[in-house]
Amino acid sequence: MKKGGNAEQSILIVGCGISGATAARVLAEEGHRVTIIDQRTHIGGNCYDHWDENGICVHDYGTHIFHTDNRKVWDFISRFTKWYPFQHKVRGLIDGQLVPIPFNLNSIHQVFPAKLAQRLEDKLLEKFGYNIKVPILKLRETDDEDLRFLAEYIYKNIFSFYTQKQWDLNPEDLDPAVTGRVPVYISKDNRYFQNRYQGIPLSGYTAIFEKMLNHPNITVRLNTKYEDIRHMINTVENSQTTGKVGQMASDAITVDFILYSGSIDEYHAYVLGELPYRSESFDFITFGREYFQSEAVINYPNNYTFTRIVEYKHFLGTVSDKTVVSYEYPEPFVRGKNERYYPIVNDTNQLLYNQYKAKADTDRVNSKVPVYFFGRLGDYKYYDMDKAVERAMALVEEIAA
Ligand SMILES: Cc1cc2nc3c(=O)[nH]c(=O)nc-3n(C[C@H](O)[C@H](O)[C@H](O)COP(=O)(O)OP(=O)(O)OC[C@H]3O[C@@H](n4cnc5c(N)ncnc54)[C@H](O)[C@@H]3O)c2cc1C
C-alpha cells in the first residue's frame, strides 16, 4: 500500500470511530493486516449507542441520523445493517408554539397572521424561488421591508440566542459555513434533511461497527491510547532509536504506516498550541410514560440553557410504556474533563490547523513510518457520518495511488 505498491502491509489505525472503522474494513478487504486501537472502552467513536433496560436504543454521544446522497457510501454502510426509514423532522419552541425547523413556509403560516404570512410567502417565492435554502444572515441584508422583518424575527427567535448557547460566540464571529447551516427553507417540506438516503440502523450503530470490524485481517484493541503504545510500535525507526522492540516481542505492533483519526494537535503534543472545540453534556432521564414529546428532536432556541431535547424511541418506532430523553447542554471543551465535539471554525483556528497539517506533511515525507491524519479530529473539520466515510475511503485510495 505504500505509494505504488500493492503488497500486503501492516497498518495501525488510531480511533475506532466511523472514519477509522471504514478505513480498517477497506484495507482488510484489500488483504492488508490492520490493528485498530481506541482509548475508549467501546468501538464506534461518537456514533456509539446501546440498548437500555426498556429496549430503547440510546445514542450516548448525541443523536445520530444517517443521511447521504452518496450511493457508494450508502451501499457500503448498508452491507452491515438494514435501515429503519426514519425521516428527520425537528420542531422548535417559538412564541409558545412548536414550529418546524429550519423555519420554512409552514412555519411562517403557523406563527404569523394569515395575510402577513401570505405576503411573506409571495415575496420569498418571487425573490428566491421555491425549494431554496437562504442563509439567515443573507435574508437580513435584503432591501424589502417585509423580508427584513421576517429576517429579524427569525434572527431573534431562532438564530441569535441558540447560536450563543451552542457556540458561546456572537453569530457574526462564526464562519459563514457554520452560520449558513441555519437557513430559511422556502418550501413546505418539514424534513430537516432532503437527502435521497436517510435512516437509522435497525440494530443500532454499534452493531454496524461490530460487523465492520469482524474480519480476519482486523485486530481491535480497546482501552489503548496511542501515546501509551507509541514506543511499542515495531518500526525500523523505533528499533534504531529506542531499542525497545525486542523487549516486547509478544505485544509489539509491526507497522508500515499509521492512519490517525485522533486530534492532530494532541498527536504533536500541542507544540504549536491547542485547537479549540465545543463540547456537550447530556442529561439522560427516563420517564414512566409512553411519550415525552411529539418529535424525536425539539429545539429550545429562546428558553433554558439546554439547546434541545431528544426522545430516542422515535428513531426506531420503539413500543414501550417508558421513554428516555436527553437534554443537551453545550459547553467548552476542556482536556481531561469532557469530549471534543465540534471544531470551532474561524480564521485563527484554521490557521493553527494549517500549521499542524504542514508539519504533518513534512514529517511524513521524512519518516520511515508515514502518519496520515483524517476524520473529524485529524482534519479538524465537522464531518457528518457520510462525509467521514467518504474521506476515509478517499484517503485509502490516495495512499494506494
Ligand atoms: C452531538 C453530535 C451529533 C451528531 N449527529 C450527527 C447526525 O445526526 N448525522 C451525521 O451524519 N453525523 C452526526 N454527527 C457527526 C458524527 O459524530 C461524525 O461524523 C463521526 O463521529 C466522525 O467519526 P470519526 O471517526 O471521524 O470521529 P470519532 O467518532 O470521534 O472517532 C474518533 C475516535 O478516536 C479515538 N481516539 C482519539 N484520540 C485517540 C488516541 N490518542 N488514542 C486512541 N484513540 C483515540 C476516540 O476515542 C474516538 O473513539 C454528530 C456529531 C455530534 C458531536
The ligand as an SDF file (V2000), in Angstrom:
LIG
                    3D

 53 58  0  0  0  0  0  0  0  0999 V2000
  -23.6780   15.8510   19.0560 C   0  0  0  0  0  0  0  0  0  0  0  0
  -23.3720   15.3220   17.6630 C   0  0  0  0  0  0  0  0  0  0  0  0
  -24.4060   14.8850   16.8530 C   0  0  0  0  0  0  0  0  0  0  0  0
  -24.1390   14.3900   15.5740 C   0  0  0  0  0  0  0  0  0  0  0  0
  -25.1730   13.9790   14.7910 N   0  0  0  0  0  0  0  0  0  0  0  0
  -24.9340   13.5270   13.5530 C   0  0  0  0  0  0  0  0  0  0  0  0
  -26.0030   13.1150   12.7050 C   0  0  0  0  0  0  0  0  0  0  0  0
  -27.1830   13.1730   13.0770 O   0  0  0  0  0  0  0  0  0  0  0  0
  -25.6990   12.6580   11.4580 N   0  0  0  0  0  0  0  0  0  0  0  0
  -24.3960   12.5890   10.9900 C   0  0  0  0  0  0  0  0  0  0  0  0
  -24.1900   12.1540    9.8520 O   0  0  0  0  0  0  0  0  0  0  0  0
  -23.3610   12.9680   11.7810 N   0  0  0  0  0  0  0  0  0  0  0  0
  -23.5920   13.4290   13.0370 C   0  0  0  0  0  0  0  0  0  0  0  0
  -22.5460   13.8130   13.8340 N   0  0  0  0  0  0  0  0  0  0  0  0
  -21.1660   13.6880   13.3300 C   0  0  0  0  0  0  0  0  0  0  0  0
  -20.5490   12.3080   13.6280 C   0  0  0  0  0  0  0  0  0  0  0  0
  -20.4830   12.1210   15.0200 O   0  0  0  0  0  0  0  0  0  0  0  0
  -19.1550   12.2480   12.9900 C   0  0  0  0  0  0  0  0  0  0  0  0
  -19.2890   12.2520   11.5910 O   0  0  0  0  0  0  0  0  0  0  0  0
  -18.3700   10.9980   13.3450 C   0  0  0  0  0  0  0  0  0  0  0  0
  -18.3410   10.7550   14.7170 O   0  0  0  0  0  0  0  0  0  0  0  0
  -16.9420   11.1570   12.8440 C   0  0  0  0  0  0  0  0  0  0  0  0
  -16.2650    9.9740   13.1150 O   0  0  0  0  0  0  0  0  0  0  0  0
  -14.7080    9.9590   13.3840 P   0  0  0  0  0  0  0  0  0  0  0  0
  -14.3140    8.5230   13.3260 O   0  0  0  0  0  0  0  0  0  0  0  0
  -14.0060   10.8940   12.4910 O   0  0  0  0  0  0  0  0  0  0  0  0
  -14.5380   10.5510   14.8580 O   0  0  0  0  0  0  0  0  0  0  0  0
  -14.9570    9.9250   16.2640 P   0  0  0  0  0  0  0  0  0  0  0  0
  -16.2710    9.2830   16.2040 O   0  0  0  0  0  0  0  0  0  0  0  0
  -14.7420   10.9770   17.2790 O   0  0  0  0  0  0  0  0  0  0  0  0
  -13.8690    8.7770   16.4930 O   0  0  0  0  0  0  0  0  0  0  0  0
  -12.5300    9.0750   16.8650 C   0  0  0  0  0  0  0  0  0  0  0  0
  -12.0950    8.0100   17.8460 C   0  0  0  0  0  0  0  0  0  0  0  0
  -10.6720    8.1530   18.0560 O   0  0  0  0  0  0  0  0  0  0  0  0
  -10.4030    7.8580   19.3970 C   0  0  0  0  0  0  0  0  0  0  0  0
   -9.1300    8.4900   19.7320 N   0  0  0  0  0  0  0  0  0  0  0  0
   -8.8540    9.8210   19.6660 C   0  0  0  0  0  0  0  0  0  0  0  0
   -7.5890   10.0320   20.0630 N   0  0  0  0  0  0  0  0  0  0  0  0
   -7.0530    8.8340   20.3850 C   0  0  0  0  0  0  0  0  0  0  0  0
   -5.7740    8.4160   20.8610 C   0  0  0  0  0  0  0  0  0  0  0  0
   -4.7830    9.2950   21.0700 N   0  0  0  0  0  0  0  0  0  0  0  0
   -5.5820    7.0970   21.1040 N   0  0  0  0  0  0  0  0  0  0  0  0
   -6.5810    6.1980   20.8990 C   0  0  0  0  0  0  0  0  0  0  0  0
   -7.8060    6.5370   20.4410 N   0  0  0  0  0  0  0  0  0  0  0  0
   -8.0440    7.8310   20.1800 C   0  0  0  0  0  0  0  0  0  0  0  0
  -11.5800    8.4440   20.1460 C   0  0  0  0  0  0  0  0  0  0  0  0
  -11.7310    7.8230   21.4180 O   0  0  0  0  0  0  0  0  0  0  0  0
  -12.7480    8.1260   19.2120 C   0  0  0  0  0  0  0  0  0  0  0  0
  -13.3860    6.9220   19.5470 O   0  0  0  0  0  0  0  0  0  0  0  0
  -22.7980   14.3420   15.1030 C   0  0  0  0  0  0  0  0  0  0  0  0
  -21.7520   14.8100   15.9170 C   0  0  0  0  0  0  0  0  0  0  0  0
  -22.0410   15.3000   17.1790 C   0  0  0  0  0  0  0  0  0  0  0  0
  -20.9120   15.8260   18.0180 C   0  0  0  0  0  0  0  0  0  0  0  0
  1  2  1  0
  2  3  1  0
  2 52  2  0
  3  4  2  0
  4  5  1  0
  4 50  1  0
  5  6  2  0
  6  7  1  0
  6 13  1  0
  7  8  2  0
  7  9  1  0
  9 10  1  0
 10 11  2  0
 10 12  1  0
 12 13  2  0
 13 14  1  0
 14 15  1  0
 14 50  1  0
 15 16  1  0
 16 17  1  0
 16 18  1  0
 18 19  1  0
 18 20  1  0
 20 21  1  0
 20 22  1  0
 22 23  1  0
 23 24  1  0
 24 25  2  0
 24 26  1  0
 24 27  1  0
 27 28  1  0
 28 29  2  0
 28 30  1  0
 28 31  1  0
 31 32  1  0
 32 33  1  0
 33 34  1  0
 33 48  1  0
 34 35  1  0
 35 36  1  0
 35 46  1  0
 36 37  1  0
 36 45  1  0
 37 38  2  0
 38 39  1  0
 39 40  1  0
 39 45  2  0
 40 41  1  0
 40 42  2  0
 42 43  1  0
 43 44  2  0
 44 45  1  0
 46 47  1  0
 46 48  1  0
 48 49  1  0
 50 51  2  0
 51 52  1  0
 52 53  1  0
M  END
$$$$
